[in-house]
Structure formats: C-alpha cells, structure tokens
Amino acid sequence: MGDRRVEVEFSENLKEKPKSDDLVFGRTFTDHMFVMDYSEPVGWHNAKIIPYQPITLDPSAMTFHYGQTVFEGLKAYYTPNGDIQLFRPETNLRRMNHSNDRLCIPPIDEAFVLKAIKQLVDLDRGWVPTAEGTSLYIRPFVISTEPYIGVAPSHHYKFMVILSPVGAYYKEGINPVKIAVENQYVRAVKGGTGEAKTGGNYAASLKAQEICERNGFTQVLWLDGVEKKYIEEVGSMNVFFKINGEVVTPALNGSILEGITRNSVIQLLNYWDIPVDERKISMDELYQSYLDGTLEEAFGTGTAAVVSPIGQLNWDGKDIFINDGKTGEVAKSLYDTLTGIQYGKKEDPFQWIEKVPEGSAIIN
Ligand SMILES: *Cc1c(COP(=O)(O)O)cnc(C)c1O
C-alpha cells in the first residue's frame, strides 16, 4: 500500500487556532486526524483522514483492561522560509514497530504511515505555529479494540495520529532543573517493557513523579530495577553526564527507551570529536566524580525539551551540584545545533530533515 494517497473527509467546522504565544502543551488538537483499523485476516485497512473527533469503543475493548498500547511522539517545525519539516520521522515509525512487536501488536507499514502523516500535517499546516520555539506535536498511537476481557493479544486494533500545536519549551531561556534520584520506585526492568514506548511504563512512573514534585524537584532519575545502583533515565528523557572531558550515557540494556534525541546527540558528539561512551554508570561512580570535581555537566534529552540541563541532583539526602547550576557548554551546543537543524536554520549534515511538501494533502 506504499504509494496510496489517503482519502480525506474534510472538516466542515474548522476550529479557531490558538495564538502562538499562549499555547499550552497537549490540550489543543487540530482539525483532522488519521485513523486506520486492523482486523484479521485483512490486516490494516480503512485508512483515512477525518475530522478530529471522539471515537466509540466497546467498554470491553481490550485496551482498557490490559493496556496493550503503543505511542510515538515527534514534531513538525516551521522554518524561516515557510517550509514545514519533520525530524527523523522514519526513526519514530521504526521504533513504533519495535514497541509493537514487544506488545504483540501487528506491525504498521512504516513508509505508508509516514506518507499519511505528511498528508495530515500538510492538510493542517495552518496549525503549525510560527513563533520562536513553537512546533506541531505529532502523536501516532495504537490501541487494542477487540471487545473481549480475556488476557490475550487482541485481534483488532485502531491506529491513529493526532496533532497538537505546542509552545516553546523554554520560554524564559534554558534553566537547569533539580532532579531527585529515585530509590524506592522503579520504571522498568530488563525483560520488561522499558524499551517499548507503551502507556504502562508511564502509569508506573506517576507515583514517583508525584512525590518528587511534592518535594520540590522537577523529575526523578531512575535507577536500574534490580539493584537500584545503575543510572537509567531521567523522567521521560535519556540522560548524559560529562565526566572529566568525556560524555557518558547509560548503555541500552533492554529497560532503557532508545531515544531518537539520544541517538542524534551521540552522532553529533562523534561528529565533533567529543569522546562519548555508552556504558553502565552507577550512582556511586557519579557521586565520586562529583566529590573529585570531575563531574562537569549533566542533561536529559528528548523530543519535548531537546536538551534539559540538570543543575542539581539529590541522592539519599546528599546534594550533587553541577556546573554551578548553569547550562554546560556541551549541552548548549547540542541544544543550539539540534534546534537549528529542526527549524531549518542550520545545515543538516546527517539528512535528518524530511520536508512536508505543500499540496500532498490534495487528492486527485
Ligand atoms: C520518548 C522517551 C524518551 C525520549 O525519546 P525521544 O525519541 O528522544 O523523544 C526517553 N525516555 C522515555 C521513557 C521515553 O518514553
């Protein structure tokens, strides 16, 4: 189905668009959405773009009971010459199929879905905000829809893509955050679903997040689920440390989500000849590097914030202060370069950008 253009049912009640400077994350959705269904034996079918609207599901739909779901997150950016472009979208769809595999969800046709996403974004291109730092968040997701409350992989699924204009993550400039090292709860364990982008991982993380916020921290730093000794991720971002001139990030081990920003950061550091190592890193080692004065930077990476510097970590009551609470040089260069590429203001040596051509939404 690679070459097919998706049929469009145009919305007759176009919504009022929010102003670029009062956008809040994740509460406003555009005029249209993409949907397609899966059932056996036909596979994925009924792909179409329709007005954004509620969906009807049977109360026994399996997704409500056993959480067989997968999602993705990427963005469309508005460039100074009026183009709209995506950042490494095929990587998101490849990852979606990895997640699908882990959750026993049938694979999607990545090339077809990428075309459908471009068609949808093109149709709603007036929704891509133009103010500095703003973007259109793209949320592809899949849910199991079979009406059955037995525990088994569903035979029916719904795949959807919705779009939401989002404001600048850093309205008042980048500000390093305070992070609590989580010693009680864990996000994922090896062999579990940590490397899949699935709702259950987020449900499991809410409790720790709630407690850390109550204590004045922004997010938690997750440790490995077995020994609570090795560093995994920060909130819903991957994490990097610069220790004694070398950048270190936890190696992918089956419980860490393989971030596309993480991968892009590693490629950029290699390109700049800055040493970067993917390996196990323990809290003991990190704390020792702080005591030795060799802990130079710490930052999280993810699509939402791109790079989020960490100014302070609290581990078992002990404070770790990083770079005097200021954004480090490497974090700043990475942020400037990645956002520069995403917004079409810097050259793209890795061919990460995929344009959304105008007119791809018109059916002829
Ligand atoms: C999505 C996600 C990330 C970041 O991935 P990006 O592709 O860089 O946005 C990191 N950790 C978790 C748990 C995630 O869900």
The ligand as a MOL file (V3000), in Angstrom:
LIG
                    3D

  0  0  0     0  0            999 V3000
M  V30 BEGIN CTAB
M  V30 COUNTS 15 15 0 0 0
M  V30 BEGIN ATOM
M  V30 1 C 10.0900 9.0270 24.3550 0
M  V30 2 C 11.0010 8.7460 25.5020 0
M  V30 3 C 12.3270 9.2080 25.5470 0
M  V30 4 C 12.9110 10.1770 24.5360 0
M  V30 5 O 12.8700 9.7250 23.2390 0
M  V30 6 P 12.9920 10.7470 22.0240 0
M  V30 7 O 12.8730 9.8910 20.8500 0
M  V30 8 O 14.3350 11.3770 22.1530 0
M  V30 9 O 11.8900 11.7360 22.1810 0
M  V30 10 C 13.1210 8.8060 26.6050 0
M  V30 11 N 12.6500 8.0090 27.5780 0
M  V30 12 C 11.3740 7.5780 27.5830 0
M  V30 13 C 10.9230 6.7130 28.6950 0
M  V30 14 C 10.5190 7.9230 26.5520 0
M  V30 15 O 9.2560 7.4810 26.5580 0
M  V30 END ATOM
M  V30 BEGIN BOND
M  V30 1 1 1 2
M  V30 2 1 2 3
M  V30 3 2 2 14
M  V30 4 1 3 4
M  V30 5 2 3 10
M  V30 6 1 4 5
M  V30 7 1 5 6
M  V30 8 2 6 7
M  V30 9 1 6 8
M  V30 10 1 6 9
M  V30 11 1 10 11
M  V30 12 2 11 12
M  V30 13 1 12 13
M  V30 14 1 12 14
M  V30 15 1 14 15
M  V30 END BOND
M  V30 END CTAB
M  END
